[in-house]
Amino acid sequence: MNDLMIGFYWQSRMLSLLDAAQAVHVFQKLLEKQIPHGNKISFQSTTLDKQSQSDDWISEFCTHTISDQHRYSSYEANGKPTSHANSPLGFSFHLSNSEKRNTGLHLIGTIGAYDEFTKNSVTVKICKDICSEIIKSSPLFQVVKKTLLFGITHWNVSLGKIFSLKLSDAIDDDNFTAIGWLTYLAHLPPEQIPAKSELLGMGITWEAVPQGGTLFMLDQEMVSADNPEHVARGKLLRARLMEHGWIEN
């Protein structure tokens, strides 16, 4: 079993420091509730010890996301950005319930960016130890799909996907619009997909998402880069989406 990533991606969207902090806090609480053993997610920092962290969420978010390298729209008299400040490069964060990057649950992202070269993204990394705990009590597919759908709405994304790095490499898909186990495209209404598409013959299914767009699923069982059929499905889906101009190379 590989680590699973649930990724959310969107283009420029300005957020204030306060709005960014609140958005991350709401999503953090959802993860703690939704994912078994996903509780006690906190900020990760190499510059602050745990005793220096504040119990106040907004203060803690500011402490861990404000960078001297960024330019902000407004400042307090003490030189710190105001709660209503924004930044072209957005606000970056990393929360986790493990001090190791290869265990536990991680929430990593950059949001509120509106610089033309900076993309907004949030990634939930579910390491294989957490995946193993999930499947002991719940169908993994249902847990990660529910998390993906909540995040699609919460972050108002253009692309969402559930993937492993090994699967993406196997599909030979290293571009921004990579194909995952589940892939959501906001700009593609399901009615545009031919009713007798060959995707059905390969076992690929799709469904409408309430706020618009289409969610593609390679399988309801966890896909593997070691399974040639799963890789073939991913390659076919990518090829057909590119063929119709629904994703770019």
N, C-alpha and C positions, 0 to 999 in steps of 0.2 A: 504494500500500500504506500502511495506517495502522499506528500503534503498536498492539500487542496487550497486553491486560491479562489476567492469570490471577488471579482474586480468590477468596479464601477468607474465610468469614464465620461467626461463631458468637456465642452469647450469653455471659453471665457465666461465667467459669472462672478461679479464682484460681491464680496461679503464683508461686513464689518467684523472686527475681532470678536465682538459680543455674539453676533449671529453665528459665526463659525464655531465658537465654543459651545453654544447651545445645540447646534446641529450635531456635533460630535458626541455630546453628552447623551442626547436622545438615542443615537445609534448605538452607543456603548451599552446603554441599559437594555436595549433590545437584544444585543448579542449575549449579554449575561443571562437573560431570561430564556433565549431561544436555544442556545447551544449548551449541551451538557458539559460540565467542567469548564465552562467559559466564564466563570465568575471571577471577581477580583481583578478586573483589567485595570491597570494603572499606567501612568506615564513611565517611559523608559528614558533615562538620561545618563550620560557619562560625566556630566559636570556637577550634578546635584546628588547628594546622598538622600536616602529615604527620609531621614529626619527633617530635612529642609523643605519637604513637600507640604503644601498647605492643604487644609481640609476643605477649603473653599474651591469649588470646581473652576470658576472663572479665573481666579487668581492663579491656580495651578496651570491652567491652559495657557495663560499669558506667559508664565514663567518658562514654560517648555517650548513655546512656539515663536516668541519674539526673537528676532535675530538682528544683530548690529549690522549685518550685511544687507538688510532689506530697507527699502524706503517706505515710510508710512504717510498717510494723508494728514494726520493731525497728532500733536504731541501734548502731553501734560507739561506743567512747569518743571517737573523733575527729569524731563527728557524721555519719558516712557510714552509709547503710543496710547492714545485714549481708547476707551472701549468701543468707540464708533469709528476708529481708524480702519482703513483698508490698505492693502498693499498689492502692487501689480503682480508680485510673485506669490501672493496668497499666504496661507498659514500651513506649515507642515507639522506633522505629529506622528508619534509612534507610541501606542499603548499595548500592553501585553500582560499576561499573567505568568510569564516565565522570563527569567533572566537570560535564557538561551534562545537563540533564533531558530533552533531546530526542534523545539518542543513548545507545547502550549498553544495559546490562541493569540494572534497578533492583529492589531488594527493600525494600519499605516496609510497615510494620505497627505495630499496637498489640496486644499480647497480655498475658494475665494480668489483665485488667480485670474487676472485679466490681461496679463502680458501676452503678446501674440506668440511667444515661443514656449509658454508654460501651459501645460494641460492640467486640468483638475482630475484627480483620481483618488479613489479610496480602495484599498485592498484589505480583505479579511483573509489572513493566512491561518488555515486550520492544519496544524501539524499532525503527522500521522498518529501520534499518541492520543490526541483528542478525537480524531476520526475513529480510532479503535474503541474509544469509550462511547461514542455516539451510537455505533452499530450494536452495542450491547443492549440498548433500550429502545432505539427508534430506527426506522428506515432512514439511512443516510440521505437518500434522494429527497425525501420529504423535508428534512431539516434544512438542507442547503438550498433547495428550491424556494422554500418559504423565506429564507434569509435574503436570497437574491431578489425576490419580488418586493419585499419590504424596502430594500435598498434602492431599487429602481425608482420607486415612488419617492422615497425620502430624499434622495440626491438629485432626482429629476434628470436622469442620465440619457445620453445618446447611445451608449453601448454598455451592456453588462454581460458578464460571462463567469462560468465556473470552470476551472481548468487546473491542470498540473503542468509544470514546466516541461516535464518529460513528454507529455502528450502533445503540447504545442510544438516541440522540437520534432516529434515523429510525423506530425502533419506538415512539417516544413513551413511553418507559419510564424514568421518572426516579425510581422508588421503590427501596427497599432490595433487593427481590427482583426485580432486573432480569433480562431474558432475554438470553442471550449466544449466541455461535456454538455453544458447548456449555454446558449448564446442568445442574447436579447438585442434586437435592433429597433430603436425607437422610430426610425423614419420609414420602416417597411410595414405597411398594412398587410395582414394575412391574406386578404382577398386578391392581392396582386400575385400570389403564388399559384401556379397552375394546379387545378384540382387533381389532375392525374400525374403530378410530378413524379419523376423517377426516384425522388428522395424517399417516397413512401415505400418503394420496392426494396430500398436498402435499410428500412427500419427506422429512418429518421422521421420524427414527428414534430409538429409545431402547433402553437395555439396563440390566440389573441390575448393581449394583456389589457386589463381594464382601462389604463390611461393611454392606450394606443401602442402600436408596435407589435412585433412578433417575437415569441420565444421559441427557439429551436432546441430540440433535445435529441442527442445521438442515441440515448438509451435510458431506460429507467433504472438500470443497474449501473453501478460505478464503472466508468469506462477506464480502459488501461492502454497505455502505449505499447504494452507487450501483446495486445490482442490485435492481430492484423485486420479483423473485421471492423473494430472500433476506429482504427487509423484510417481505413478505407472510407468509412462514413464521414469522418472529419474532412478528408481530402475532397470527397465529392461535394459536400456542403459548401466548402470554401470555393471550389471551382464554379459551382452554379451561382453562388452569390456574386462572384466576380464577373461571371459571364453576363449577368443581367445588370451589372453596374450598381448592385446593392451594397457592395463593399469595394474598397480600392486596394490595389496591390501595394 
